[in-house]
Amino acid sequence: MATGIKTAGLILATFAVVISALEHYENGFQVIREWVRFKGEFAAFLNALIRQRIFFRQNIEELLGPIVDSEYDMSVLLDNPGGEAWADETLNARLRQRLPGKYEYESYATTVS
């Protein structure tokens, strides 16, 4: 039979193991809480990025609308950024007229080149 001292030592050791397990359990929950928060923030960031892409595309459509000959040409330009259609001399001459400010066309040309 265990003596009182041995039993007390066993109980103290058990407390230490239980406390350590609960601390690790809490750390695990903290990681899960941080992941859930990150997941929510990432979803919000992704949503904002998608909205910015939509706004940008709408601005490009507004810029190109009066100078592009057809919907097909518009879709070729929008679906192939940096494609050959953007190097078209007629398009660039029309863009230069559409962006008449001192640095507007130069800024555009630097950005897309």
All heavy atoms as an XYZ file, in Angstrom:
907
protein
N       0.827     -1.171      0.000
C       0.000      0.000      0.000
C       0.880      1.247      0.000
O       1.920      1.286      0.618
C      -0.869     -0.037      1.235
C      -2.018      0.885      1.077
S      -3.078      0.888      2.500
C      -4.328     -0.190      2.013
N       0.431      2.267     -0.733
C       1.209      3.487     -0.848
C       1.057      4.319      0.402
O      -0.014      4.405      0.988
C       0.733      4.279     -2.056
N       2.166      4.893      0.781
C       2.115      5.771      1.940
C       1.590      7.131      1.526
O       1.496      7.457      0.345
C       3.520      5.936      2.548
O       4.332      6.618      1.598
C       4.123      4.618      2.930
N       1.250      7.936      2.489
C       0.706      9.268      2.227
C       1.677     10.149      1.457
O       1.292     10.929      0.596
N       2.956     10.004      1.729
C       3.960     10.834      1.055
C       4.072     10.433     -0.412
O       4.129     11.280     -1.297
C       5.315     10.724      1.776
C       5.191     11.348      3.161
C       6.411     11.396      0.975
C       6.407     11.246      4.011
N       4.074      9.113     -0.670
C       4.147      8.647     -2.051
C       2.901      9.076     -2.822
O       2.986      9.489     -3.977
C       4.293      7.135     -2.104
C       5.648      6.654     -1.685
C       5.736      5.161     -1.852
C       7.081      4.650     -1.395
N       7.182      3.210     -1.528
N       1.749      8.997     -2.193
C       0.499      9.401     -2.841
C       0.519     10.894     -3.126
O       0.122     11.329     -4.215
C      -0.703      9.045     -1.951
O      -0.672      7.650     -1.670
C      -2.009      9.404     -2.625
N       0.983     11.689     -2.173
C       1.064     13.136     -2.371
C       2.020     13.457     -3.515
O       1.735     14.325     -4.370
C       1.507     13.826     -1.090
N       3.141     12.767     -3.605
C       4.101     12.977     -4.694
C       3.493     12.612     -6.040
O       3.700     13.311     -7.040
N       2.736     11.511     -6.056
C       2.079     11.081     -7.287
C       1.045     12.111     -7.736
O       0.958     12.454     -8.919
C       1.426      9.708     -7.077
C       0.760      9.082     -8.285
C       1.755      8.848     -9.397
C       0.085      7.782     -7.902
N       0.286     12.639     -6.810
C      -0.735     13.649     -7.133
C      -0.061     14.923     -7.640
O      -0.508     15.527     -8.638
C      -1.649     13.925     -5.923
C      -2.516     12.690     -5.656
C      -2.509     15.155     -6.143
C      -3.317     12.754     -4.383
N       1.016     15.361     -6.997
C       1.742     16.554     -7.450
C       2.299     16.350     -8.863
O       2.227     17.251     -9.706
C       2.867     16.897     -6.478
C       2.432     17.495     -5.136
C       3.638     17.665     -4.215
C       1.745     18.827     -5.357
N       2.828     15.184     -9.139
C       3.352     14.886    -10.478
C       2.228     14.894    -11.500
O       2.383     15.392    -12.619
C       4.071     13.548    -10.475
N       1.076     14.358    -11.102
C      -0.068     14.326    -11.996
C      -0.530     15.744    -12.303
O      -0.847     16.064    -13.463
C      -1.216     13.507    -11.379
O      -0.737     12.196    -11.102
C      -2.398     13.424    -12.298
N      -0.568     16.597    -11.269
C      -0.934     17.998    -11.502
C       0.015     18.648    -12.512
O      -0.416     19.378    -13.411
C      -0.917     18.798    -10.201
C      -2.191     18.709     -9.409
C      -2.143     18.420     -8.057
C      -3.424     18.935     -9.996
C      -3.301     18.339     -7.313
C      -4.584     18.859     -9.257
C      -4.529     18.555     -7.905
N       1.303     18.415    -12.371
C       2.285     19.003    -13.276
C       2.040     18.548    -14.709
O       2.083     19.344    -15.651
C       3.697     18.638    -12.831
N       1.738     17.261    -14.892
C       1.469     16.731    -16.236
C       0.190     17.335    -16.798
O       0.129     17.748    -17.963
C       1.395     15.185    -16.200
C       0.895     14.636    -17.522
C       2.755     14.595    -15.862
N      -0.856     17.418    -15.975
C      -2.132     17.969    -16.427
C      -1.979     19.446    -16.778
O      -2.472     19.908    -17.824
C      -3.233     17.751    -15.364
C      -4.488     18.543    -15.691
C      -3.540     16.272    -15.222
N      -1.290     20.205    -15.938
C      -1.079     21.629    -16.212
C      -0.286     21.811    -17.503
O      -0.632     22.637    -18.348
C      -0.387     22.312    -15.020
C      -1.365     22.400    -13.846
C       0.130     23.700    -15.399
C      -0.727     22.845    -12.546
N       0.748     21.036    -17.693
C       1.545     21.119    -18.919
C       0.694     20.783    -20.145
O       0.765     21.475    -21.176
C       2.741     20.174    -18.837
O       3.468     20.195    -20.039
N      -0.124     19.768    -20.042
C      -0.996     19.380    -21.155
C      -1.985     20.498    -21.471
O      -2.222     20.811    -22.645
C      -1.730     18.091    -20.820
N      -2.554     21.113    -20.437
C      -3.508     22.203    -20.662
C      -2.828     23.416    -21.281
O      -3.418     24.100    -22.128
C      -4.214     22.578    -19.355
C      -5.212     21.540    -18.829
C      -5.745     21.960    -17.465
C      -6.351     21.329    -19.811
N      -1.582     23.695    -20.897
C      -0.856     24.816    -21.497
C      -0.624     24.568    -22.989
O      -0.808     25.453    -23.814
C       0.478     25.032    -20.778
C       0.337     25.645    -19.410
C       1.658     25.690    -18.647
O       2.632     25.026    -19.061
O       1.679     26.401    -17.629
N      -0.249     23.354    -23.334
C      -0.048     23.015    -24.745
C      -1.379     23.047    -25.499
O      -1.453     23.457    -26.650
C       0.633     21.656    -24.890
C       2.075     21.698    -24.523
N       2.513     21.525    -23.240
C       3.179     21.921    -25.277
C       3.822     21.627    -23.203
N       4.260     21.868    -24.439
N      -2.426     22.606    -24.852
C      -3.764     22.638    -25.434
C      -4.164     24.075    -25.717
O      -4.673     24.398    -26.792
C      -4.722     21.964    -24.446
C      -6.102     21.676    -24.961
C      -6.327     20.697    -25.922
C      -7.201     22.368    -24.464
C      -7.597     20.418    -26.378
C      -8.476     22.099    -24.916
C      -8.677     21.123    -25.867
O      -9.934     20.846    -26.316
N      -3.865     24.988    -24.758
C      -4.173     26.403    -24.939
C      -3.362     26.983    -26.097
O      -3.877     27.747    -26.910
C      -3.874     27.189    -23.656
C      -4.181     28.665    -23.775
C      -3.817     29.449    -22.527
O      -3.182     28.888    -21.619
O      -4.171     30.635    -22.484
N      -2.084     26.602    -26.188
C      -1.252     27.072    -27.299
C      -1.824     26.611    -28.635
O      -1.827     27.354    -29.614
C       0.187     26.587    -27.145
C       0.910     27.261    -25.998
O       0.504     28.320    -25.547
N       1.961     26.637    -25.518
N      -2.313     25.375    -28.668
C      -2.934     24.860    -29.884
C      -4.166     25.658    -30.257
O      -4.390     25.978    -31.427
N      -4.986     25.990    -29.274
C      -6.162     26.818    -29.532
C      -5.769     28.207    -30.016
O      -6.436     28.781    -30.871
C      -7.043     26.937    -28.288
C      -8.114     25.907    -28.218
C      -8.289     25.162    -27.067
C      -8.950     25.658    -29.296
C      -9.284     24.201    -26.994
C      -9.939     24.706    -29.230
C     -10.106     23.965    -28.074
N      -4.689     28.751    -29.467
C      -4.223     30.068    -29.900
C      -3.847     30.028    -31.379
O      -4.185     30.938    -32.131
C      -3.024     30.521    -29.047
C      -2.507     31.892    -29.405
C      -3.536     32.980    -29.154
O      -4.396     32.877    -28.303
N      -3.444     34.044    -29.930
N      -3.166     28.973    -31.795
C      -2.805     28.827    -33.202
C      -4.068     28.757    -34.066
O      -4.160     29.405    -35.113
C      -1.924     27.581    -33.417
C      -1.749     27.269    -34.889
C      -0.575     27.770    -32.750
N      -5.056     28.011    -33.624
C      -6.310     27.885    -34.378
C      -7.019     29.240    -34.437
O      -7.509     29.641    -35.500
C      -7.214     26.799    -33.751
C      -6.590     25.423    -33.972
C      -8.613     26.850    -34.326
C      -7.254     24.298    -33.200
N      -7.062     29.964    -33.327
C      -7.696     31.285    -33.312
C      -6.987     32.236    -34.277
O      -7.634     32.981    -35.023
C      -7.677     31.883    -31.909
C      -8.845     31.449    -31.053
C      -8.797     32.195    -29.764
N      -7.640     31.667    -29.031
C      -7.603     31.438    -27.741
N      -8.610     31.761    -26.987
N      -6.556     30.917    -27.168
N      -5.646     32.208    -34.264
C      -4.890     33.065    -35.170
C      -5.145     32.671    -36.623
O      -5.257     33.531    -37.490
C      -3.405     33.001    -34.846
C      -3.060     33.693    -33.547
C      -1.618     33.500    -33.139
O      -0.834     32.888    -33.900
O      -1.261     33.963    -32.042
N      -5.231     31.384    -36.911
C      -5.509     30.920    -38.269
C      -6.891     31.391    -38.724
O      -7.042     31.864    -39.843
C      -5.403     29.408    -38.362
C      -5.904     28.901    -39.675
C      -7.042     28.217    -39.915
C      -5.295     29.093    -40.959
N      -7.184     27.959    -41.250
C      -6.119     28.488    -41.923
C      -4.138     29.725    -41.388
C      -5.821     28.493    -43.273
C      -3.839     29.719    -42.740
C      -4.677     29.110    -43.655
N      -7.877     31.285    -37.857
C      -9.233     31.710    -38.209
C      -9.245     33.221    -38.484
O      -9.841     33.675    -39.460
C     -10.242     31.328    -37.096
C     -11.575     32.004    -37.296
C     -10.396     29.817    -37.043
N      -8.558     33.980    -37.643
C      -8.478     35.425    -37.861
C      -7.739     35.730    -39.165
O      -8.171     36.553    -39.964
C      -7.776     36.103    -36.685
C      -7.933     37.627    -36.738
C      -7.203     38.332    -35.645
N      -5.797     38.337    -36.036
C      -4.791     38.206    -35.209
N      -4.997     38.054    -33.926
N      -3.547     38.219    -35.634
N      -6.620     35.059    -39.403
C      -5.868     35.253    -40.641
C      -6.713     34.897    -41.851
O      -6.724     35.626    -42.842
C      -4.593     34.401    -40.642
C      -3.929     34.348    -41.986
C      -3.174     35.418    -42.439
C      -4.080     33.244    -42.807
C      -2.577     35.385    -43.682
C      -3.491     33.204    -44.062
C      -2.728     34.273    -44.496
N      -7.434     33.787    -41.756
C      -8.275     33.351    -42.870
C      -9.316     34.428    -43.201
O      -9.534     34.743    -44.369
C      -8.953     32.030    -42.517
C      -9.722     31.411    -43.638
C     -10.297     30.054    -43.205
C     -11.212     29.503    -44.255
N     -11.858     28.270    -43.839
N      -9.923     35.008    -42.179
C     -10.902     36.080    -42.392
C     -10.264     37.319    -42.993
O     -10.807     37.928    -43.909
N      -9.098     37.709    -42.476
C      -8.407     38.881    -43.004
C      -7.932     38.630    -44.428
O      -7.990     39.523    -45.277
C      -7.229     39.253    -42.106
C      -7.666     39.836    -40.778
C      -6.501     40.143    -39.857
O      -5.329     40.042    -40.288
O      -6.760     40.478    -38.698
N      -7.467     37.419    -44.706
C      -7.020     37.097    -46.053
C      -8.187     37.140    -47.026
O      -8.051     37.658    -48.139
C      -6.348     35.718    -46.085
C      -5.833     35.353    -47.442
C      -4.672     35.923    -47.925
C      -6.517     34.453    -48.242
C      -4.192     35.603    -49.184
C      -6.051     34.126    -49.501
C      -4.880     34.702    -49.969
N      -9.337     36.620    -46.619
C     -10.528     36.656    -47.475
C     -10.924     38.100    -47.762
O     -11.270     38.443    -48.901
C     -11.677     35.896    -46.824
N     -10.847     38.964    -46.760
C     -11.177     40.382    -46.956
C     -10.165     41.035    -47.899
O     -10.544     41.826    -48.776
C     -11.210     41.107    -45.619
N      -8.888     40.709    -47.723
C      -7.851     41.252    -48.606
C      -8.070     40.793    -50.047
O      -7.985     41.594    -50.981
C      -6.471     40.808    -48.118
C      -5.371     41.107    -49.091
C      -4.914     42.405    -49.250
C      -4.801     40.094    -49.841
C      -3.902     42.688    -50.153
C      -3.793     40.371    -50.746
C      -3.336     41.668    -50.896
N      -8.356     39.512    -50.227
C      -8.598     38.974    -51.562
C      -9.807     39.645    -52.207
O      -9.770     40.017    -53.385
C      -8.793     37.464    -51.493
C      -8.945     36.733    -52.817
C      -7.726     36.952    -53.703
C      -9.153     35.250    -52.567
N     -10.855     39.845    -51.431
C     -12.056     40.521    -51.930
C     -11.720     41.945    -52.368
O     -12.153     42.404    -53.423
C     -13.135     40.507    -50.851
C     -14.476     40.926    -51.367
O     -14.592     41.702    -52.294
N     -15.522     40.413    -50.750
N     -10.943     42.656    -51.570
C     -10.545     44.027    -51.920
C      -9.691     44.037    -53.182
O      -9.844     44.921    -54.041
C      -9.784     44.667    -50.760
N      -8.818     43.066    -53.321
C      -7.975     42.975    -54.512
C      -8.815     42.701    -55.760
O      -8.592     43.319    -56.811
C      -6.936     41.869    -54.325
C      -5.846     41.778    -55.372
C      -5.031     43.055    -55.425
C      -4.952     40.586    -55.073
N      -9.807     41.846    -55.646
C     -10.700     41.559    -56.767
C     -11.478     42.816    -57.150
O     -11.627     43.119    -58.342
C     -11.638     40.384    -56.426
C     -10.836     39.078    -56.368
C     -12.781     40.272    -57.421
C     -11.598     37.909    -55.776
N     -11.947     43.561    -56.157
C     -12.664     44.808    -56.451
C     -11.756     45.803    -57.179
O     -12.176     46.466    -58.126
C     -13.216     45.436    -55.172
C     -14.478     44.788    -54.660
C     -15.183     45.620    -53.596
N     -14.320     46.212    -52.596
C     -13.946     45.631    -51.458
N     -14.396     44.427    -51.154
N     -13.158     46.248    -50.604
N     -10.505     45.899    -56.741
C      -9.566     46.805    -57.396
C      -9.323     46.388    -58.847
O      -9.212     47.234    -59.735
C      -8.242     46.876    -56.631
C      -8.343     47.587    -55.307
C      -8.846     49.003    -55.455
O      -8.419     49.757    -56.331
N      -9.783     49.381    -54.591
N      -9.259     45.090    -59.081
C      -9.097     44.600    -60.452
C     -10.301     44.999    -61.306
O     -10.149     45.418    -62.447
C      -8.938     43.086    -60.468
C      -8.746     42.524    -61.862
C      -8.527     41.007    -61.807
N      -8.235     40.489    -63.107
C      -9.146     39.988    -63.935
N     -10.410     39.964    -63.579
N      -8.806     39.520    -65.114
N     -11.503     44.886    -60.750
C     -12.714     45.277    -61.464
C     -12.685     46.773    -61.773
O     -12.962     47.191    -62.905
C     -13.976     44.904    -60.655
C     -14.133     43.386    -60.603
C     -15.223     45.566    -61.229
C     -15.159     42.906    -59.588
N     -12.324     47.600    -60.774
C     -12.249     49.046    -60.988
C     -11.224     49.383    -62.072
O     -11.467     50.228    -62.930
C     -11.889     49.789    -59.694
C     -12.911     49.659    -58.601
C     -12.514     49.730    -57.276
C     -14.253     49.477    -58.875
C     -13.446     49.623    -56.247
C     -15.193     49.371    -57.866
C     -14.780     49.443    -56.544
N     -10.080     48.720    -62.015
C      -9.038     48.972    -62.998
C      -9.516     48.602    -64.401
O      -9.342     49.363    -65.348
C      -7.767     48.187    -62.649
C      -6.650     48.412    -63.617
C      -5.952     49.599    -63.617
C      -6.307     47.435    -64.539
C      -4.925     49.820    -64.520
C      -5.286     47.650    -65.444
C      -4.585     48.842    -65.426
N     -10.151     47.440    -64.523
C     -10.652     47.013    -65.835
C     -11.696     48.012    -66.368
O     -11.687     48.357    -67.544
C     -11.225     45.612    -65.749
C     -11.638     45.056    -67.108
C     -12.117     43.620    -66.998
N     -12.593     43.147    -68.262
C     -11.957     42.287    -69.043
N     -10.803     41.808    -68.657
N     -12.472     41.889    -70.184
N     -12.570     48.489    -65.487
C     -13.566     49.474    -65.906
C     -12.899     50.765    -66.384
O     -13.332     51.368    -67.379
C     -14.541     49.773    -64.768
C     -15.483     48.622    -64.477
C     -16.307     48.836    -63.216
O     -15.980     49.668    -62.363
N     -17.382     48.075    -63.086
N     -11.842     51.190    -65.696
C     -11.113     52.390    -66.120
C     -10.452     52.186    -67.479
O     -10.475     53.087    -68.330
C     -10.061     52.789    -65.083
C     -10.670     53.468    -63.890
O     -11.679     54.137    -64.009
N     -10.052     53.297    -62.735
N      -9.870     51.014    -67.688
C      -9.232     50.728    -68.976
C     -10.287     50.693    -70.078
O     -10.071     51.221    -71.176
C      -8.447     49.403    -68.916
C      -7.265     49.518    -67.955
C      -7.985     48.968    -70.294
C      -6.237     50.552    -68.359
N     -11.447     50.093    -69.790
C     -12.527     50.070    -70.783
C     -12.989     51.486    -71.119
O     -13.259     51.798    -72.280
C     -13.700     49.228    -70.284
C     -13.416     47.740    -70.280
C     -14.532     46.916    -69.660
O     -15.530     47.490    -69.180
O     -14.400     45.676    -69.646
N     -13.056     52.332    -70.110
C     -13.456     53.732    -70.341
C     -12.406     54.468    -71.165
O     -12.731     55.265    -72.047
C     -13.675     54.445    -69.006
C     -14.232     55.836    -69.149
C     -14.542     56.471    -67.809
O     -14.928     55.746    -66.872
O     -14.389     57.700    -67.709
N     -11.148     54.190    -70.892
C     -10.066     54.808    -71.652
C     -10.076     54.348    -73.108
O      -9.957     55.150    -74.034
C      -8.709     54.475    -71.015
C      -7.462     54.886    -71.800
C      -7.331     56.406    -71.822
C      -6.226     54.241    -71.209
N     -10.252     53.043    -73.313
C     -10.152     52.482    -74.659
C     -11.444     52.572    -75.465
O     -11.405     52.531    -76.694
C      -9.722     51.019    -74.581
C      -8.331     50.736    -74.008
C      -8.100     49.246    -73.893
C      -7.257     51.404    -74.849
N     -12.592     52.668    -74.788
C     -13.885     52.639    -75.467
C     -13.980     53.524    -76.698
O     -14.354     53.054    -77.777
N     -13.634     54.807    -76.594
C     -13.770     55.692    -77.753
C     -12.739     55.452    -78.858
O     -12.899     55.954    -79.965
C     -13.580     57.094    -77.159
C     -13.726     56.944    -75.693
C     -13.353     55.547    -75.365
N     -11.669     54.718    -78.578
C     -10.602     54.597    -79.581
C     -10.440     53.193    -80.154
O      -9.689     53.007    -81.099
C      -9.252     55.095    -79.022
C      -8.825     54.288    -77.820
C      -9.325     56.574    -78.701
C      -7.452     54.641    -77.287
N     -11.138     52.228    -79.602
C     -11.047     50.855    -80.101
C     -12.200     50.627    -81.075
O     -13.321     51.047    -80.834
C     -11.082     49.844    -78.926
C     -11.149     48.427    -79.423
C      -9.865     50.033    -78.047
N     -11.893     49.933    -82.170
C     -12.859     49.798    -83.266
C     -14.004     48.834    -82.981
O     -15.083     49.005    -83.525
C     -12.134     49.365    -84.547
C     -11.177     50.441    -85.032
O     -11.478     51.642    -84.843
O     -10.118     50.080    -85.591
N     -13.792     47.800    -82.171
C     -14.846     46.799    -81.978
C     -14.749     46.168    -80.588
O     -13.727     46.299    -79.913
C     -14.742     45.702    -83.039
O     -13.567     44.927    -82.822
N     -15.811     45.487    -80.226
C     -15.811     44.744    -78.959
C     -14.747     43.647    -78.987
O     -14.126     43.348    -77.967
C     -17.190     44.128    -78.699
C     -18.245     45.136    -78.314
C     -17.969     45.784    -76.965
O     -17.546     45.080    -76.029
O     -18.172     47.007    -76.862
N     -14.562     43.058    -80.166
C     -13.546     42.009    -80.299
C     -12.163     42.576    -80.001
O     -11.392     41.984    -79.242
C     -13.576     41.388    -81.702
C     -12.443     40.418    -81.922
C     -12.495     39.140    -81.368
C     -11.308     40.787    -82.640
C     -11.449     38.260    -81.539
C     -10.259     39.913    -82.817
C     -10.331     38.646    -82.268
O      -9.287     37.774    -82.429
N     -11.851     43.729    -80.598
C     -10.550     44.351    -80.345
C     -10.380     44.691    -78.864
O      -9.299     44.522    -78.297
C     -10.388     45.622    -81.187
C     -10.245     45.323    -82.677
O      -9.922     44.173    -83.035
O     -10.467     46.251    -83.484
N     -11.470     45.157    -78.244
C     -11.435     45.474    -76.813
C     -11.119     44.213    -76.007
O     -10.270     44.233    -75.119
C     -12.765     46.075    -76.361
C     -12.853     46.363    -74.876
S     -11.915     47.788    -74.341
C     -13.033     49.084    -74.777
N     -11.786     43.119    -76.324
C     -11.555     41.884    -75.560
C     -10.144     41.352    -75.790
O      -9.524     40.821    -74.869
C     -12.605     40.826    -75.896
O     -12.454     40.364    -77.214
N      -9.613     41.504    -77.011
C      -8.232     41.077    -77.269
C      -7.270     41.876    -76.395
O      -6.347     41.312    -75.785
C      -7.879     41.231    -78.770
C      -6.384     41.088    -79.002
C      -8.648     40.217    -79.607
N      -7.489     43.177    -76.309
C      -6.623     44.017    -75.485
C      -6.739     43.670    -73.998
O      -5.734     43.533    -73.299
C      -6.954     45.492    -75.703
C      -6.556     46.061    -77.063
C      -7.226     47.400    -77.284
C      -5.053     46.181    -77.175
N      -7.965     43.509    -73.533
C      -8.173     43.260    -72.100
C      -7.753     41.852    -71.686
O      -7.289     41.657    -70.561
C      -9.641     43.494    -71.739
C     -10.122     44.936    -71.863
C     -11.613     45.014    -71.581
C      -9.346     45.859    -70.956
N      -7.909     40.888    -72.581
C      -7.587     39.507    -72.232
C      -6.117     39.160    -72.423
O      -5.665     38.106    -71.973
C      -8.454     38.535    -73.035
C      -9.926     38.643    -72.658
O     -10.217     39.122    -71.542
O     -10.783     38.250    -73.486
N      -5.378     40.042    -73.105
C      -3.955     39.778    -73.358
C      -3.112     40.994    -72.985
O      -2.554     41.656    -73.866
C      -3.736     39.439    -74.840
C      -4.489     38.206    -75.257
O      -4.287     37.151    -74.690
N      -5.371     38.339    -76.235
N      -3.023     41.303    -71.709
C      -2.210     42.460    -71.320
C      -0.763     42.245    -71.765
O      -0.203     41.178    -71.581
C      -2.314     42.507    -69.800
C      -3.121     41.340    -69.388
C      -3.568     40.591    -70.593
N      -0.212     43.236    -72.396
C       1.157     43.114    -72.885
C       1.248     42.368    -74.206
O       2.348     42.130    -74.701
N       0.103     41.995    -74.786
C       0.095     41.275    -76.053
C       0.441     42.179    -77.224
O       0.632     43.395    -77.089
N       0.492     41.567    -78.405
C       0.872     42.295    -79.615
C      -0.090     43.436    -79.948
O       0.320     44.450    -80.510
C       0.945     41.332    -80.796
C       2.079     40.339    -80.700
C       2.101     39.377    -81.881
O       1.497     39.684    -82.921
O       2.724     38.321    -81.740
N      -1.362     43.273    -79.610
C      -2.358     44.306    -79.939
C      -2.019     45.642    -79.281
O      -2.332     46.707    -79.821
C      -3.748     43.843    -79.522
N      -1.363     45.606    -78.128
C      -1.009     46.844    -77.438
C       0.101     47.606    -78.165
O       0.284     48.802    -77.942
C      -0.582     46.553    -76.002
C      -1.731     46.190    -75.137
C      -2.156     44.939    -74.815
C      -2.632     47.093    -74.503
N      -3.262     45.000    -74.010
C      -3.581     46.307    -73.792
C      -2.744     48.474    -74.447
C      -4.607     46.877    -73.053
C      -3.774     49.041    -73.701
C      -4.687     48.238    -73.020
N       0.846     46.937    -79.032
C       1.935     47.589    -79.763
C       1.467     48.201    -81.072
O       2.268     48.813    -81.782
C       3.044     46.568    -80.022
N       0.194     48.064    -81.395
C      -0.354     48.599    -82.640
C      -0.147     50.111    -82.714
O      -0.499     50.845    -81.784
C      -1.848     48.252    -82.735
C      -2.470     48.765    -84.014
O      -2.079     48.267    -85.085
O      -3.335     49.663    -83.920
N       0.421     50.578    -83.820
C       0.723     52.008    -83.984
C      -0.542     52.871    -83.993
O      -0.557     53.964    -83.432
C       1.527     52.229    -85.276
C       2.956     51.716    -85.184
C       3.754     52.384    -84.080
O       3.604     53.607    -83.862
O       4.525     51.672    -83.408
N      -1.600     52.378    -84.625
C      -2.857     53.135    -84.662
C      -3.417     53.310    -83.253
O      -3.830     54.404    -82.869
C      -3.889     52.423    -85.568
O      -3.327     52.249    -86.857
C      -5.172     53.216    -85.652
N      -3.410     52.233    -82.486
C      -3.888     52.300    -81.098
C      -3.063     53.299    -80.310
O      -3.607     54.134    -79.579
C      -3.840     50.922    -80.437
C      -4.181     50.899    -78.954
C      -5.655     51.239    -78.737
C      -3.845     49.551    -78.342
N      -1.751     53.250    -80.446
C      -0.890     54.154    -79.686
C      -1.064     55.603    -80.116
O      -1.000     56.509    -79.280
C       0.570     53.700    -79.769
C       0.821     52.539    -78.827
O       0.756     52.698    -77.625
N       1.059     51.367    -79.390
N      -1.303     55.843    -81.404
C      -1.573     57.218    -81.854
C      -2.881     57.716    -81.258
O      -2.973     58.874    -80.814
C      -1.628     57.253    -83.387
N      -3.885     56.852    -81.220
C      -5.169     57.241    -80.624
C      -5.032     57.451    -79.116
O      -5.648     58.361    -78.549
C      -6.223     56.175    -80.918
C      -6.626     56.126    -82.373
C      -7.593     54.984    -82.620
N      -7.997     54.913    -84.019
C      -8.754     53.942    -84.515
N      -9.199     52.975    -83.736
N      -9.078     53.941    -85.793
N      -4.239     56.616    -78.476
C      -3.999     56.795    -77.038
C      -3.285     58.114    -76.762
O      -3.591     58.803    -75.790
C      -3.183     55.629    -76.476
C      -3.962     54.395    -76.093
C      -3.017     53.237    -75.792
C      -4.856     54.661    -74.898
N      -2.358     58.446    -77.624
C      -1.633     59.716    -77.445
C      -2.616     60.893    -77.531
O      -2.519     61.850    -76.756
C      -0.534     59.861    -78.489
C       0.362     61.058    -78.258
C       1.483     61.136    -79.272
N       2.431     60.056    -79.185
C       3.470     60.006    -78.340
N       3.641     60.993    -77.481
N       4.297     59.005    -78.349
N      -3.592     60.802    -78.442
C      -4.611     61.855    -78.549
C      -5.547     61.833    -77.342
O      -5.984     62.873    -76.862
C      -5.424     61.680    -79.830
C      -4.662     62.000    -81.084
C      -5.476     61.713    -82.340
O      -6.492     61.025    -82.287
N      -5.013     62.239    -83.472
N      -5.852     60.633    -76.851
C      -6.772     60.479    -75.711
C      -6.115     60.922    -74.404
O      -6.796     61.324    -73.464
C      -7.203     59.011    -75.621
C      -8.180     58.700    -74.545
C      -9.585     58.658    -75.098
N     -10.465     58.010    -74.140
C     -11.352     58.673    -73.411
N     -11.512     59.964    -73.573
N     -12.117     58.039    -72.563
N      -4.799     60.849    -74.335
C      -4.035     61.251    -73.144
C      -3.150     62.448    -73.507
O      -1.938     62.332    -73.617
C      -3.170     60.075    -72.655
C      -3.903     58.803    -72.270
C      -2.927     57.657    -72.069
C      -4.744     59.021    -71.024
N      -3.758     63.622    -73.686
C      -3.028     64.753    -74.254
C      -2.152     65.528    -73.272
O      -1.355     66.369    -73.692
C      -4.149     65.657    -74.761
C      -5.263     65.421    -73.796
C      -5.155     63.966    -73.434
N      -2.293     65.270    -71.987
C      -1.524     66.038    -71.004
C      -0.025     65.880    -71.199
O       0.454     64.968    -71.878
N       0.727     66.780    -70.580
C       2.170     66.829    -70.771
C       2.854     65.488    -70.480
O       3.732     65.070    -71.215
C       2.755     67.926    -69.885
C       4.231     68.138    -70.075
C       4.724     69.331    -69.305
C       6.213     69.531    -69.537
N       6.739     70.646    -68.810
N       2.433     64.802    -69.420
C       3.088     63.555    -69.039
C       2.165     62.338    -69.094
O       2.580     61.243    -68.755
C       3.665     63.672    -67.628
C       4.695     64.762    -67.505
C       4.412     65.931    -66.816
C       5.936     64.621    -68.100
C       5.351     66.940    -66.709
C       6.885     65.617    -68.003
C       6.588     66.783    -67.302
O       7.530     67.772    -67.214
N       0.920     62.521    -69.500
C      -0.046     61.422    -69.437
C       0.347     60.242    -70.318
O       0.417     59.114    -69.852
C      -1.445     61.919    -69.806
C      -2.054     62.807    -68.754
C      -3.417     63.329    -69.155
O      -3.976     62.870    -70.171
O      -3.933     64.202    -68.453
N       0.595     60.487    -71.591
C       0.936     59.372    -72.478
C       2.295     58.776    -72.113
O       2.460     57.567    -72.109
C       0.940     59.792    -73.957
C       1.297     58.627    -74.858
C       0.316     57.684    -75.184
C       2.565     58.441    -75.341
C       0.615     56.600    -75.977
C       2.897     57.362    -76.134
C       1.915     56.432    -76.458
O       2.219     55.354    -77.232
N       3.261     59.630    -71.781
C       4.582     59.135    -71.407
C       4.498     58.240    -70.169
O       5.158     57.215    -70.097
C       5.554     60.295    -71.183
C       5.974     61.011    -72.453
C       4.914     61.952    -73.022
O       3.915     62.276    -72.313
O       5.046     62.339    -74.179
N       3.673     58.637    -69.214
C       3.472     57.812    -68.016
C       2.842     56.472    -68.381
O       3.280     55.428    -67.902
C       2.600     58.557    -67.005
O       2.346     57.745    -65.893
N       1.835     56.521    -69.254
C       1.197     55.282    -69.720
C       2.223     54.397    -70.420
O       2.344     53.202    -70.134
C       0.039     55.603    -70.660
C      -0.242     54.489    -71.630
C      -0.939     53.358    -71.230
C       0.211     54.545    -72.950
C      -1.158     52.319    -72.102
C      -0.016     53.526    -73.828
C      -0.693     52.397    -73.409
O      -0.897     51.371    -74.267
N       2.996     54.985    -71.362
C       3.947     54.200    -72.144
C       5.016     53.577    -71.242
O       5.403     52.419    -71.444
C       4.590     55.086    -73.208
N       5.466     54.308    -70.245
C       6.452     53.767    -69.306
C       5.856     52.621    -68.500
O       6.519     51.611    -68.260
C       6.938     54.876    -68.354
O       7.498     55.913    -69.135
C       7.960     54.348    -67.373
N       4.609     52.761    -68.111
C       3.953     51.741    -67.295
C       3.767     50.442    -68.061
O       4.005     49.365    -67.524
C       2.586     52.245    -66.797
O       2.798     53.426    -66.038
C       1.888     51.206    -65.946
N       3.379     50.522    -69.320
C       3.077     49.299    -70.078
C       4.286     48.708    -70.777
O       4.212     47.596    -71.276
C       1.937     49.518    -71.094
C       0.653     49.889    -70.387
C       2.314     50.554    -72.138
N       5.387     49.434    -70.838
C       6.553     48.883    -71.540
C       7.415     48.056    -70.637
O       7.272     47.925    -69.495
C       7.378     49.996    -72.156
O       7.896     50.852    -71.170
